[in-house]
Amino acid sequence: MVPSMRVLFSSTRGAGHLQPLLPYARALVARRHEVAVAAPEEVSKTVRDAGLPHLPFDHPGDDALAPIWARLRGASEAEMMTIAGSDIFAGVNARAALPKLLATIREWRPDLVVRDSVEFGALVAAEAAGVRHARVAVHSVSFEELFPSLVGAPVDALRTAAGLPPDDGASLRAEAVFSSFPASLDRVPDGSRMRAPLRARVVEAAPSSGPVAWAPVEDPRPLVYITFGTIVGSSPHLRSVYRTSLDAVADLPVRALLTTGRGLEPGALGAIPDNVHVEEWIPQRDILPRVAALVCHGGSGTLLGGLAAGLPVVIVPMGADQPHNGRLVAAAGAGLTLVKPDADALRAAVQTALDGPGLRLQARRLAEEIAAMPTIDDVVDAMVGLT
């Protein structure tokens, strides 16, 4: 039997970054390993609700980040990646996090550090302490191929601050990576210098089985699920996509469920069509088994959930890895991607997703591939073996 070890998980404060770590943490706890989560104070409740100790580190705060995020408006895809990756995640966020991460690793003495892909403070803190580290990819691995060149300079600045020599991305390239993207969707480029990923699917809890107001069993119309994640609702410059979506489905012979995330003030959506039900949030596992098509931003968690359910997907990317995910899905023939569509274009795409047998066939093939992947319980022993 492998001796008990200490594993420190480290995450930024985004739900799409922390949540992918938690199944690995729970699997390790089930094997009687000691686990803690380092993350900003804002996610303390989420961590503690997961039954895990929380070791906070500093975050620069929204006021400091606001001018940097504002630069994303109107920026090209390449410029967005540089601003978010280099200036925010490997820049101000990591600089704020690094001092307490160095202290936490020194005091808690983990045997292994497992970080979310863009929590770069833990990468440097683990290197400084001589502790093995790995990452859980919160994006597709093919997208993260860009990270060494994108964040090499700010990571080297962090290394210098921690007393380490620059390494030009070598520590990133050597890092073990765990991903939930299926290989046929997320092909690693030939000649990649990054570690080959260990791929594992997340096993969701069983969905609720009782009746729900947004999917009455007596209504024969197909259900379309519309979601753009947790950030768009609190971003006035992005939320017009909700109105576009409502207008797109208003005249279709469908029912639609729109989830907005928290932070959208009442009345911001305007008139709601009779065939649309709006909620702040519903567990994805309760929605997807009832759905005929998915309209989303292409965030990794939402996308993988939809594909695992065999759903054709219409992606309206907002930024980050979403345009890349849209290209992956389009290349796989499992969905359509539209950049800043009007209601007519989005309506046509939804109709194609519902009526096009080719999209549904490819989505089901991806669902079969995902179902055949090992579970996180199956691969977590490989994580333990890194030490």
ZIWOVEN-V500489 format. One line per field, one symbol per residue. ss: DSSP state (~ for helix, > for strand, _ for the rest). phi: phi as a letter, one per 30 degrees, with the letter a starting at -180 (. if undefined). psi: psi as a letter, one per 30 degrees, with the letter a starting at -180 (. if undefined). A space follows every 10 residues. Layout:
# ZIWOVEN-V500489
ss = ???
phi = ???
psi = ???
This chain:
# ZIWOVEN-V500489
ss = _____>>>>> ____~~~~~~ ~~~~~~~~~~ ___>>>>>>> ~~~~~~~~~_ __>>>>>___ _~~~~~~~~~ ______~~~~ ~~~~~~~~~~ ~~~~~~~~~~ ~~~~~~~~__ _>>>>>___~ ~~~~~~~~~_ _>>>>>____ ~~~~__~~~~ ~~~~~~~~~~ ~________~ ~~~~_>>>>_ __________ _______>>_ >_________ __~~~_____ _>>>>>>___ _~~~_____~ ~~~~~~~~~_ ___>>>>>>_ __________ _____>>>>_ ___~~~~~__ __>>>>___~ ~~~~~~~~__ _>>>>_____ _~~~~~~~~~ ~~__>>>___ __~~~~~~~~ ~~~~~_~~~~ ~~~~~~~~~~ ~~__>~~~~~ ~~~~___
phi = .dedbcbccb bdddddcded dddddddddd cidcbbbcae eecedddddd icdccdbdbd jddddedddd dddiddedde dddddddcdd cddddddeed deddddddhd dacbcdeccd ddedddddci cdbbbcdcbd ddddeddedd cedddddddd dcicdebhid ddddddbcbc dddddbddee iecddddccb cdcdddddcd dbddbdddcd ddccccabic cedccedcdd dddeddddce cddbcbcccc idjcdeiddi dcedccccbd abeedddddc ccabcadidd dddddddddi cdbcccdclh ddeddddddd ddicabbbch ddddddeddd ddddcddddd dddddddddd ddddddedcd ddddddd
psi = kklklkkjkk lafkefeeef eeeeeeeeef gglkklkkll efgeeeeeff gkkkjlllkf leeefefeef ffkflleeee eeeeeeedef ceeeeeeeee eeeeeeefil fkkjllfgif eeeeeeeefg kkllkjjfak eeefffeeee geeeeeeeee fgglllghge eeefkkkkkg kkefeikkkk gkglkklkkk lkjllklkfl kkffikffjf kkkkkkkhaf eefgjeffff feeeeeeefe glhllkkkkf llfjkkfffa kklfgkkkle kkkeffeefg kflkklfgke eeeeeeefgg kkkjkikfab geeeeeeeee efggakkkjh lleeeeeeee eeeefjfeee eeeeeeeeee ffllleeeff feeeff.
